[in-house]
Amino acid sequence: MDGVEPVLYPLLRRDLVAQGPRYVVQIGDKIIDYNEEFRLFLSTRNPNPFIPPDAASIVTEVNFTTTRSGLQGQVYVDSHNFP
């Protein structure tokens, strides 16, 4: 992914509407059923993806890339936090 499409914002914000015993969300011009078990993961190879400020407030960015020195630094810091 190169960015978060605005059409996904209602889903990301969980702008749900109750219709009887079910919940629905509007994506574009379609209304679809919402399942509580649904999870959305977006991934990119871009080390610095642009996430607009309005999307940054409703998504969690996780950087799974690390270098050997970065990992060593994390281990060093963590090991020195314990008595």
TIMI-2910 file (N, C-alpha, C, CB; in pm, 1 decimal, decimal comma, always signed):
<rs>
+----------+----------+----------+----------+----------+----------+----------+----------+----------+----------+----------+----------+------+
!      n_x !      n_y !      n_z !     ca_x !     ca_y !     ca_z !      c_x !      c_y !      c_z !     cb_x !     cb_y !     cb_z ! resn !
+----------+----------+----------+----------+----------+----------+----------+----------+----------+----------+----------+----------+------+
!    +83,8 !   -117,7 !     +0,0 !     +0,0 !     +0,0 !     +0,0 !    +87,6 !   +123,0 !     +0,0 !    -95,0 !     +0,4 !   +120,1 !  Met !
!    +41,6 !   +225,7 !    -62,7 !   +115,0 !   +351,3 !    -66,2 !    +46,1 !   +458,9 !    +15,4 !   +132,0 !   +398,1 !   -208,9 !  Asp !
!    -70,5 !   +430,2 !    +63,8 !   -145,3 !   +525,4 !   +144,5 !   -278,7 !   +464,5 !   +184,3 !   -166,4 !   +657,9 !    +68,2 !  Gly !
!   -350,7 !   +536,6 !   +264,4 !   -481,8 !   +490,5 !   +309,5 !   -586,5 !   +562,4 !   +225,2 !   -503,5 !   +517,4 !   +463,8 !  Val !
!   -664,5 !   +484,7 !   +153,2 !   -768,3 !   +541,9 !    +67,7 !   -880,6 !   +599,6 !   +153,5 !   -823,8 !   +435,3 !    -29,7 !  Glu !
!   -924,0 !   +721,2 !   +123,2 !  -1032,4 !   +783,3 !   +200,3 !  -1160,7 !   +700,2 !   +202,8 !  -1062,7 !   +919,5 !   +144,0 !  Pro !
!  -1184,5 !   +617,4 !   +101,6 !  -1305,2 !   +535,1 !    +99,3 !  -1306,2 !   +436,6 !   +217,5 !  -1315,3 !   +458,4 !    -34,8 !  Val !
!  -1189,7 !   +407,2 !   +275,3 !  -1181,8 !   +315,2 !   +388,3 !  -1205,7 !   +381,4 !   +523,8 !  -1048,2 !   +249,0 !   +388,9 !  Leu !
!  -1208,8 !   +513,7 !   +529,2 !  -1221,8 !   +583,2 !   +656,9 !  -1344,0 !   +541,0 !   +739,5 !  -1227,9 !   +730,2 !   +632,0 !  Tyr !
!  -1463,1 !   +525,8 !   +679,5 !  -1577,6 !   +481,5 !   +761,5 !  -1553,1 !   +345,8 !   +827,3 !  -1703,8 !   +474,0 !   +675,7 !  Pro !
!  -1485,8 !   +256,0 !   +756,3 !  -1453,9 !   +125,5 !   +812,4 !  -1350,9 !   +138,3 !   +923,1 !  -1403,1 !    +31,4 !   +703,7 !  Leu !
!  -1247,3 !   +218,0 !   +900,9 !  -1142,5 !   +236,3 !  +1000,7 !  -1194,4 !   +305,3 !  +1126,4 !  -1028,1 !   +316,4 !   +941,8 !  Leu !
!  -1286,4 !   +399,4 !  +1107,7 !  -1346,3 !   +469,9 !  +1222,5 !  -1457,4 !   +389,4 !  +1286,8 !  -1400,6 !   +605,2 !  +1179,3 !  Arg !
!  -1496,3 !   +281,4 !  +1221,9 !  -1608,9 !   +197,5 !  +1265,7 !  -1737,3 !   +279,1 !  +1276,1 !  -1577,5 !   +131,8 !  +1401,3 !  Arg !
!  -1765,2 !   +349,5 !  +1167,2 !  -1890,7 !   +424,5 !  +1156,8 !  -2002,0 !   +325,3 !  +1125,3 !  -1882,0 !   +537,1 !  +1046,7 !  Asp !
!  -2043,6 !   +252,6 !  +1226,5 !  -2140,7 !   +145,1 !  +1209,2 !  -2282,8 !   +194,2 !  +1230,1 !  -2111,0 !    +31,4 !  +1304,8 !  Leu !
!  -2374,1 !   +132,4 !  +1157,6 !  -2515,6 !   +162,6 !  +1170,2 !  -2586,3 !    +31,9 !  +1205,1 !  -2573,5 !   +226,8 !  +1038,1 !  Val !
!  -2667,9 !    +35,5 !  +1308,2 !  -2743,3 !    -83,1 !  +1348,2 !  -2864,0 !    -99,0 !  +1257,1 !  -2787,5 !    -73,7 !  +1496,6 !  Ala !
!  -2878,2 !   -218,3 !  +1201,3 !  -2996,3 !   -252,8 !  +1122,1 !  -3051,3 !   -381,7 !  +1180,1 !  -2962,3 !   -268,0 !   +968,0 !  Gln !
!  -3140,0 !   -366,8 !  +1274,4 !  -3192,2 !   -483,7 !  +1344,0 !  -3081,5 !   -546,5 !  +1427,5 !  -3250,4 !   -586,4 !  +1244,0 !  Gly !
!  -3060,7 !   -677,0 !  +1413,1 !  -2958,2 !   -744,5 !  +1493,9 !  -2817,2 !   -733,8 !  +1435,0 !  -2994,2 !   -890,3 !  +1509,8 !  Pro !
!  -2802,5 !   -668,3 !  +1319,7 !  -2670,9 !   -661,6 !  +1255,8 !  -2622,1 !   -518,1 !  +1244,6 !  -2675,5 !   -725,7 !  +1117,3 !  Arg !
!  -2492,6 !   -505,8 !  +1220,6 !  -2431,7 !   -374,5 !  +1197,6 !  -2381,3 !   -369,1 !  +1054,6 !  -2315,7 !   -346,7 !  +1298,4 !  Tyr !
!  -2393,1 !   -251,2 !   +994,6 !  -2345,3 !   -230,3 !   +858,5 !  -2257,8 !   -105,9 !   +855,4 !  -2463,9 !   -217,2 !   +758,9 !  Val !
!  -2176,1 !    -97,5 !   +751,1 !  -2090,5 !    +18,4 !   +730,5 !  -2096,4 !    +53,4 !   +582,0 !  -1942,6 !     -9,6 !   +777,6 !  Val !
!  -2092,8 !   +182,8 !   +551,6 !  -2098,0 !   +225,5 !   +412,6 !  -1956,3 !   +243,0 !   +360,0 !  -2178,7 !   +356,7 !   +397,9 !  Gln !
!  -1924,1 !   +168,6 !   +255,2 !  -1794,9 !   +178,4 !   +187,7 !  -1824,0 !   +227,3 !    +46,0 !  -1717,0 !    +39,6 !   +187,5 !  Ile !
!  -1785,5 !   +351,4 !    +19,4 !  -1819,3 !   +410,2 !   -109,8 !  -1969,7 !   +423,2 !   -120,9 !  -1763,1 !   +325,4 !   -226,2 !  Gly !
!  -2025,1 !   +366,2 !   -227,6 !  -2170,4 !   +373,3 !   -246,1 !  -2240,5 !   +245,2 !   -203,4 !  -2202,9 !   +402,9 !   -391,0 !  Asp !
!  -2167,5 !   +152,6 !   -141,2 !  -2226,0 !    +25,5 !    -97,7 !  -2235,0 !    +17,2 !    +54,2 !  -2144,0 !    -91,8 !   -151,3 !  Lys !
!  -2338,7 !    -47,5 !   +100,2 !  -2355,2 !    -75,2 !   +242,7 !  -2327,3 !   -223,3 !   +261,9 !  -2499,5 !    -35,9 !   +294,4 !  Ile !
!  -2231,5 !   -254,2 !   +349,6 !  -2192,8 !   -393,8 !   +370,2 !  -2207,2 !   -431,7 !   +516,7 !  -2048,4 !   -417,7 !   +323,0 !  Ile !
!  -2230,3 !   -559,5 !   +540,8 !  -2238,7 !   -611,2 !   +677,5 !  -2102,2 !   -600,5 !   +742,8 !  -2289,0 !   -758,1 !   +679,2 !  Asp !
!  -2102,3 !   -571,5 !   +872,3 !  -1978,1 !   -563,0 !   +948,7 !  -1969,0 !   -682,7 !  +1042,1 !  -1970,3 !   -429,9 !  +1028,6 !  Tyr !
!  -1853,4 !   -745,2 !  +1045,6 !  -1828,7 !   -858,9 !  +1132,8 !  -1727,7 !   -816,7 !  +1238,8 !  -1777,6 !   -982,5 !  +1052,0 !  Asn !
!  -1760,0 !   -838,6 !  +1364,9 !  -1671,9 !   -800,0 !  +1476,2 !  -1534,4 !   -865,7 !  +1467,6 !  -1736,9 !   -836,1 !  +1608,7 !  Glu !
!  -1524,6 !   -979,2 !  +1400,0 !  -1397,2 !  -1050,0 !  +1387,0 !  -1308,6 !   -992,5 !  +1276,4 !  -1422,7 !  -1196,7 !  +1360,3 !  Glu !
!  -1360,7 !   -897,8 !  +1199,4 !  -1285,9 !   -841,9 !  +1086,7 !  -1166,1 !   -760,9 !  +1134,7 !  -1377,0 !   -754,3 !  +1000,5 !  Phe !
!  -1051,9 !   -784,4 !  +1071,5 !   -929,6 !   -707,4 !  +1096,3 !   -871,2 !   -669,4 !   +961,8 !   -826,0 !   -788,6 !  +1182,2 !  Arg !
!   -815,6 !   -551,2 !   +951,5 !   -756,3 !   -503,7 !   +827,3 !   -609,5 !   -474,6 !   +851,7 !   -829,8 !   -377,8 !   +774,1 !  Leu !
!   -525,5 !   -538,5 !   +774,0 !   -381,9 !   -516,0 !   +782,1 !   -335,6 !   -464,9 !   +646,8 !   -305,2 !   -646,3 !   +823,1 !  Phe !
!   -272,3 !   -350,8 !   +646,4 !   -215,1 !   -294,4 !   +524,2 !    -63,9 !   -301,5 !   +538,0 !   -263,8 !   -146,3 !   +499,6 !  Leu !
!     +2,6 !   -344,0 !   +434,5 !   +148,9 !   -352,9 !   +443,5 !   +213,1 !   -287,4 !   +322,8 !   +194,5 !   -499,5 !   +454,6 !  Ser !
!   +339,0 !   -248,7 !   +340,3 !   +413,7 !   -184,5 !   +233,4 !   +561,4 !   -216,0 !   +248,1 !   +390,4 !    -32,7 !   +233,6 !  Thr !
!   +632,2 !   -209,6 !   +139,2 !   +777,8 !   -222,7 !   +142,5 !   +843,6 !    -84,7 !   +157,0 !   +828,6 !   -293,7 !    +14,4 !  Arg !
!   +763,7 !    +17,1 !   +148,5 !   +813,1 !   +153,9 !   +162,2 !   +852,4 !   +177,3 !   +308,4 !   +705,2 !   +257,8 !   +115,6 !  Asn !
!   +980,8 !   +210,3 !   +335,9 !  +1022,1 !   +229,9 !   +475,3 !   +961,9 !   +354,3 !   +540,4 !  +1171,8 !   +238,4 !   +482,4 !  Pro !
!   +915,5 !   +448,9 !   +460,7 !   +856,2 !   +572,0 !   +513,3 !   +725,8 !   +602,5 !   +441,0 !   +954,2 !   +690,4 !   +499,4 !  Asn !
!   +622,4 !   +522,1 !   +463,6 !   +496,7 !   +549,0 !   +393,7 !   +433,5 !   +678,6 !   +443,5 !   +398,8 !   +432,1 !   +412,1 !  Pro !
!   +367,4 !   +748,5 !   +352,2 !   +297,6 !   +870,6 !   +390,8 !   +158,9 !   +833,3 !   +439,8 !   +289,6 !   +971,3 !   +272,4 !  Phe !
!   +132,6 !   +865,4 !   +564,3 !     -0,7 !   +844,4 !   +620,6 !    -55,5 !   +982,6 !   +653,6 !     +2,4 !   +750,1 !   +748,7 !  Ile !
!   -161,3 !  +1024,6 !   +583,4 !   -216,3 !  +1158,4 !   +607,7 !   -257,3 !  +1175,0 !   +753,5 !   -336,8 !  +1184,5 !   +516,1 !  Pro !
!   -249,8 !  +1297,6 !   +805,8 !   -284,7 !  +1321,2 !   +946,4 !   -423,2 !  +1271,0 !   +984,9 !   -276,0 !  +1467,5 !   +976,3 !  Pro !
!   -520,9 !  +1283,9 !   +896,2 !   -655,1 !  +1237,0 !   +930,3 !   -660,8 !  +1084,7 !   +938,9 !   -756,1 !  +1287,1 !   +827,5 !  Asp !
!   -575,3 !  +1014,6 !   +866,5 !   -570,3 !   +868,7 !   +875,4 !   -481,5 !   +824,5 !   +990,9 !   -519,5 !   +808,4 !   +743,9 !  Ala !
!   -377,6 !   +900,9 !  +1020,6 !   -284,3 !   +864,1 !  +1128,0 !   -353,6 !   +856,4 !  +1263,3 !   -169,6 !   +964,4 !  +1134,8 !  Ala !
!   -461,0 !   +930,0 !  +1279,7 !   -531,4 !   +928,9 !  +1407,7 !   -620,7 !   +805,9 !  +1425,7 !   -614,9 !  +1054,1 !  +1420,9 !  Ser !
!   -644,3 !   +730,3 !  +1316,2 !   -734,2 !   +615,3 !  +1326,6 !   -666,7 !   +483,6 !  +1290,3 !   -854,1 !   +636,2 !  +1237,9 !  Ile !
!   -537,6 !   +485,1 !  +1259,1 !   -465,0 !   +361,3 !  +1229,9 !   -344,6 !   +351,6 !  +1322,4 !   -420,5 !   +355,9 !  +1080,6 !  Val !
!   -293,8 !   +232,6 !  +1336,1 !   -172,7 !   +209,9 !  +1413,5 !    -63,5 !   +166,8 !  +1317,8 !   -194,9 !   +103,7 !  +1525,2 !  Thr !
!    +45,6 !   +240,4 !  +1317,9 !   +158,5 !   +206,7 !  +1230,9 !   +258,5 !   +125,0 !  +1311,3 !   +225,7 !   +335,4 !  +1172,1 !  Glu !
!   +296,9 !    +11,3 !  +1256,7 !   +394,4 !    -75,8 !  +1320,7 !   +507,3 !    -97,8 !  +1221,3 !   +330,1 !   -212,1 !  +1366,0 !  Val !
!   +629,1 !    -67,6 !  +1262,4 !   +744,8 !    -86,3 !  +1176,9 !   +814,0 !   -215,7 !  +1217,9 !   +841,9 !    +35,2 !  +1185,8 !  Asn !
!   +805,8 !   -316,7 !  +1131,7 !   +864,9 !   -445,8 !  +1161,9 !  +1007,1 !   -458,7 !  +1108,2 !   +779,0 !   -555,7 !  +1105,7 !  Phe !
!  +1056,6 !   -353,9 !  +1046,9 !  +1193,6 !   -360,6 !   +995,9 !  +1290,0 !   -318,6 !  +1105,2 !  +1211,1 !   -271,2 !   +870,5 !  Thr !
!  +1403,5 !   -383,6 !  +1107,6 !  +1506,2 !   -348,0 !  +1204,3 !  +1641,0 !   -390,0 !  +1148,9 !  +1479,4 !   -414,1 !  +1342,3 !  Thr !
!  +1743,7 !   -328,5 !  +1197,7 !  +1879,4 !   -364,9 !  +1158,9 !  +1944,6 !   -436,1 !  +1275,8 !  +1962,3 !   -239,9 !  +1116,0 !  Thr !
!  +2056,8 !   -496,8 !  +1250,7 !  +2127,5 !   -566,8 !  +1357,4 !  +2163,6 !   -468,9 !  +1469,6 !  +2254,8 !   -635,6 !  +1302,2 !  Arg !
!  +2212,5 !   -350,6 !  +1433,9 !  +2249,8 !   -253,9 !  +1537,7 !  +2126,8 !   -202,3 !  +1612,5 !  +2326,7 !   -136,2 !  +1475,6 !  Ser !
!  +2014,7 !   -186,2 !  +1541,5 !  +1891,9 !   -143,1 !  +1608,3 !  +1841,7 !   -247,3 !  +1705,1 !  +1784,4 !   -111,9 !  +1506,8 !  Gly !
!  +1849,4 !   -373,3 !  +1664,6 !  +1807,3 !   -481,7 !  +1752,4 !  +1900,4 !   -491,6 !  +1872,8 !  +1804,3 !   -615,1 !  +1675,9 !  Leu !
!  +2030,2 !   -479,3 !  +1849,9 !  +2125,8 !   -483,0 !  +1960,7 !  +2100,5 !   -367,3 !  +2056,2 !  +2270,6 !   -478,2 !  +1908,0 !  Gln !
!  +2067,3 !   -251,2 !  +2002,6 !  +2037,4 !   -136,5 !  +2087,4 !  +1914,8 !   -160,1 !  +2173,1 !  +2017,9 !    -13,0 !  +2003,1 !  Gly !
!  +1812,0 !   -223,1 !  +2116,3 !  +1691,5 !   -253,0 !  +2192,8 !  +1721,0 !   -353,4 !  +2303,5 !  +1581,5 !   -306,6 !  +2100,7 !  Gln !
!  +1801,0 !   -455,2 !  +2272,8 !  +1836,2 !   -555,9 !  +2372,1 !  +1920,5 !   -493,0 !  +2481,8 !  +1911,3 !   -673,6 !  +2306,9 !  Val !
!  +2011,8 !   -406,1 !  +2444,7 !  +2098,5 !   -339,9 !  +2542,3 !  +2014,6 !   -253,4 !  +2636,4 !  +2206,0 !   -253,7 !  +2470,8 !  Tyr !
!  +1924,9 !   -174,4 !  +2581,5 !  +1840,5 !    -86,9 !  +2662,7 !  +1751,5 !   -169,6 !  +2754,9 !  +1754,4 !     +4,2 !  +2572,9 !  Val !
!  +1688,5 !   -274,2 !  +2700,6 !  +1598,7 !   -357,6 !  +2781,3 !  +1674,0 !   -429,7 !  +2893,0 !  +1527,3 !   -460,0 !  +2692,5 !  Asp !
!  +1793,8 !   -477,2 !  +2866,4 !  +1865,9 !   -552,0 !  +2967,3 !  +1916,1 !   -461,0 !  +3078,9 !  +1981,9 !   -626,3 !  +2904,3 !  Ser !
!  +1927,0 !   -333,1 !  +3052,5 !  +1973,1 !   -240,1 !  +3155,4 !  +1858,4 !   -173,9 !  +3232,0 !  +2059,6 !   -133,7 !  +3092,6 !  His !
!  +1736,1 !   -208,5 !  +3197,3 !  +1619,9 !   -156,0 !  +3268,7 !  +1581,1 !   -245,3 !  +3386,2 !  +1501,9 !   -141,5 !  +3173,4 !  Asn !
!  +1639,9 !   -363,1 !  +3393,8 !  +1608,4 !   -455,0 !  +3501,7 !  +1715,8 !   -444,3 !  +3609,8 !  +1597,1 !   -600,4 !  +3448,9 !  Phe !
!  +1678,0 !   -451,5 !  +3738,0 !  +1776,6 !   -441,7 !  +3846,2 !  +1867,7 !   -561,6 !  +3853,7 !  +1707,2 !   -424,4 !  +3977,8 !  Pro !
+----------+----------+----------+----------+----------+----------+----------+----------+----------+----------+----------+----------+------+
</rs>
